[in-house]
Amino acid sequence: MHNERGNSIPDVSILKSLSNILNVSGTELINGERINNEKLESADKVIIDNLNIGKK
């Protein structure tokens, strides 16, 4: 997907597969940096919960 500025944004449906391939969490993939485990678990839960709400 491209926005009005011509920047590419990956389709959210591929984020899980992409994060698995790159061996990073979805949160780390989105943020572009490694996160310590305690913060990562909390952040991933928030993302997963919000994605699940969007599917309903």
ABEGO torsion letter per residue (X at the ends): XBBAAGBBBBBAAAAAAAAAAAGBBAAAAAAGBBBBAAAAAAAAAAAAAAAAAAAX
